[in-house]
């Protein structure tokens, strides 16, 4: 088991990769603090983990609030006695709209959740990780942070700031035995992407299979990576298999985007 006897906090757990990641961490031996704003959903994920014999707690959290981030860290310490890993997966992204047509307030709100929410959580877990002299932080980023997509400006810019913070904090925290990395995700096949592609297909009058094939045609491996496959990349960075890796942004997209 890659995460045996470890304690991991995951923020922004939803029906896509977040849920798969929480279940996978538990399967790999971790005790998991499952967090998102939706109390009912995170409790359901915890129930799934417990049915399989794993240990988890549900801590509904809005990462836009300092006090709630501090509470999540404190609840994890109370339940498990340590914090070995933090996955910052919470984000905000509403409408796909250009900067010119949009409201700057939406960019500010996105930055507050996606970027500063991650920083709040890192602040909250840092004392525990420093005391342990060990820890792994993974910031879930996106291809949109390095490959511009029209209408993704608020989201991509916030994630780009997270990429930069990843390198900054990796440099500062190395002396404490804390690693900080990011995963830049592309397309992830799961419930959210399937729903989005169905809407696009209906708008164009084609089938889901046709539009999925169009997307897959631009991916060298010939298919859309699954959210479980993407979750495995996060678990790798949390594990000792990545013990010499810090400050890295790992592209997880089936080869669709290959930066130099």
C-alpha positions in Angstrom: 0.0 0.0 0.0 1.5 3.3 -1.1 -0.1 5.4 1.7 -0.3 2.9 4.6 -0.9 4.5 8.0 -0.9 8.0 6.5 -3.4 10.8 7.0 -4.5 12.8 3.9 -6.8 15.8 3.5 -8.5 16.3 0.2 -10.4 19.5 -0.5 -13.0 20.1 -3.2 -14.2 16.5 -3.4 -16.8 16.1 -6.0 -18.4 13.4 -8.2 -15.4 13.3 -10.6 -11.7 12.8 -9.7 -12.2 14.0 -6.1 -14.4 11.1 -5.2 -12.1 8.6 -7.0 -9.1 10.1 -5.3 -10.6 9.8 -1.8 -11.5 6.1 -2.4 -8.1 5.4 -3.9 -6.2 7.0 -1.0 -8.2 4.8 1.4 -7.5 1.7 -0.8 -3.8 2.5 -0.5 -4.0 2.6 3.3 -4.6 6.2 4.1 -7.0 7.7 6.6 -8.8 10.4 4.7 -10.4 13.7 5.6 -12.9 14.3 2.9 -13.8 17.9 2.3 -16.0 20.1 0.1 -18.8 22.6 0.6 -21.5 19.9 0.0 -21.9 18.2 3.4 -24.2 15.5 2.0 -21.8 14.5 -0.7 -18.7 14.2 1.4 -20.6 12.2 4.0 -21.6 9.8 1.2 -18.0 9.4 0.1 -16.9 8.7 3.7 -19.7 6.0 3.9 -18.2 4.4 0.7 -14.8 4.3 2.3 -16.1 2.9 5.6 -18.1 0.1 3.9 -14.8 -1.1 2.4 -13.1 -1.1 5.8 -11.3 2.2 5.5 -11.1 5.2 7.9 -12.4 8.6 6.9 -14.0 11.7 8.3 -16.3 14.2 6.5 -15.5 17.8 7.2 -17.6 20.2 5.0 -15.4 23.2 4.3 -15.4 26.4 2.3 -11.7 27.1 1.6 -12.6 30.8 1.0 -12.8 31.1 4.9 -9.7 31.0 7.1 -11.6 29.7 10.1 -13.0 26.7 8.1 -9.6 25.8 6.7 -8.2 25.9 10.3 -11.1 23.7 11.5 -10.4 21.1 8.7 -6.8 20.8 9.8 -7.7 20.6 13.5 -10.4 18.0 12.9 -8.0 15.9 10.9 -5.4 16.1 13.7 -8.0 15.2 16.3 -9.2 12.2 14.3 -5.9 10.9 13.1 -3.1 12.5 15.1 -1.1 13.7 12.1 -1.4 15.2 8.6 0.9 13.5 6.1 -0.7 14.8 2.9 -2.8 17.6 1.5 -4.5 17.7 -1.9 -5.8 21.1 -2.9 -8.6 20.3 -5.4 -11.1 22.9 -4.5 -11.9 25.4 -7.3 -14.4 27.9 -8.6 -15.4 28.2 -12.2 -18.9 29.2 -13.4 -19.5 30.5 -16.9 -17.2 30.1 -19.8 -17.0 33.8 -20.7 -14.3 36.1 -22.1 -12.6 38.8 -20.1 -14.3 41.5 -22.2 -17.8 40.1 -21.7 -17.3 39.0 -18.1 -17.3 40.6 -14.7 -13.9 41.2 -13.0 -15.6 40.2 -9.7 -15.7 36.6 -11.0 -12.0 36.6 -11.6 -11.4 37.9 -8.0 -13.8 35.3 -6.6 -12.1 32.5 -8.5 -8.7 33.6 -7.3 -10.0 33.7 -3.7 -11.2 30.0 -3.9 -8.8 28.3 -6.3 -5.5 30.0 -5.5 -5.9 31.6 -2.0 -8.0 28.7 -0.8 -5.1 26.4 -1.5 -2.8 28.8 0.3 -5.1 28.9 3.3 -5.1 25.2 3.5 -1.3 25.0 3.3 -1.1 27.6 6.1 -3.5 25.5 8.2 -1.5 22.2 7.8 2.0 23.6 7.9 2.4 23.5 11.7 1.6 19.8 11.8 3.8 19.0 8.9 6.7 21.0 10.3 6.4 19.2 13.7 6.5 15.9 11.9 9.4 17.1 9.7 7.5 15.5 6.7 4.6 16.1 4.4 3.4 16.0 0.8 1.2 18.7 -0.7 -0.3 18.3 -4.2 -2.0 21.2 -5.9 -4.4 20.0 -8.6 -3.9 22.4 -11.5 -5.0 22.3 -15.1 -3.8 22.4 -18.7 -5.7 25.7 -19.0 -3.0 27.3 -16.8 -0.4 26.9 -19.6 -2.4 26.5 -22.7 -4.9 29.3 -23.1 -8.5 28.4 -23.7 -11.0 31.2 -24.5 -13.5 31.6 -21.7 -11.2 29.9 -19.1 -9.4 33.1 -18.1 -10.6 33.3 -14.5 -10.0 29.6 -13.9 -6.7 29.3 -15.8 -5.2 32.4 -14.2 -6.0 31.3 -10.7 -4.5 27.9 -11.4 -1.4 29.5 -13.0 -0.9 31.4 -9.8 -1.1 28.1 -8.0 1.6 26.7 -10.3 3.9 29.5 -9.3 3.1 29.1 -5.6 3.9 25.4 -5.9 7.5 26.2 -6.9 7.8 29.0 -4.4 6.7 26.8 -1.5 8.6 23.8 -2.6 11.8 26.0 -2.3 10.8 27.3 1.1 9.5 24.1 2.7 12.2 21.7 1.6 14.2 22.3 4.8 11.2 21.0 6.8 11.0 17.7 4.8 7.8 18.9 3.1 7.4 18.4 -0.7 5.0 20.6 -2.8 4.0 19.5 -6.3 1.2 20.1 -8.8 -0.7 18.0 -11.3 -1.8 19.8 -14.5 -4.9 17.8 -15.6 -6.3 17.7 -19.1 -9.5 16.0 -20.1 -10.6 13.5 -17.4 -13.3 11.0 -18.3 -15.9 10.7 -15.6 -19.3 12.0 -14.7 -18.6 15.7 -15.0 -16.9 15.5 -18.4 -19.4 13.0 -19.7 -22.2 15.5 -18.7 -20.4 18.4 -20.3 -19.8 16.5 -23.6 -23.4 15.4 -23.8 -24.5 19.0 -23.6 -22.0 20.0 -26.4 -23.1 17.0 -28.5 -26.8 17.9 -28.2 -26.1 21.5 -29.1 -24.3 20.4 -32.3 -26.8 17.6 -33.1 -24.3 14.8 -32.9 -23.8 11.8 -30.6 -21.8 11.6 -27.4 -19.6 9.0 -29.1 -18.9 11.3 -32.0 -17.8 14.3 -29.9 -15.8 12.0 -27.6 -14.0 10.6 -30.6 -13.2 14.2 -31.7 -11.6 14.9 -28.3 -9.7 11.6 -28.3 -8.3 12.3 -31.8 -6.1 15.1 -30.3 -4.7 12.9 -27.5 -1.7 10.7 -28.5 -2.9 7.7 -26.4 -6.1 7.8 -28.4 -8.6 8.2 -25.6 -9.6 10.5 -22.8 -7.7 9.5 -19.5 -10.1 8.4 -16.8 -10.5 10.3 -13.5 -9.1 7.2 -11.8 -6.0 7.3 -13.8 -5.5 11.0 -13.0 -6.1 10.3 -9.3 -3.3 7.7 -9.4 -0.9 10.5 -10.5 -1.9 12.4 -7.3 -1.3 9.4 -5.1 2.1 8.9 -6.7 3.1 12.4 -5.7 1.8 11.8 -2.2 3.8 8.6 -1.8 7.4 7.8 -1.1 7.9 6.8 -4.7 8.0 10.6 -5.3 10.3 11.3 -2.3 12.9 13.1 -4.4 10.3 15.1 -6.4 9.3 18.6 -5.4 8.4 21.8 -7.2 7.2 19.8 -10.2 4.1 20.4 -12.3 3.2 17.0 -13.7 1.2 17.0 -16.9 -1.5 14.3 -16.8 -3.3 14.5 -20.1 -2.5 11.5 -22.2 0.1 13.5 -24.1 -2.4 16.1 -25.4 -0.1 18.9 -24.2 3.7 18.4 -24.0 5.6 21.5 -22.8 9.3 21.7 -23.5 
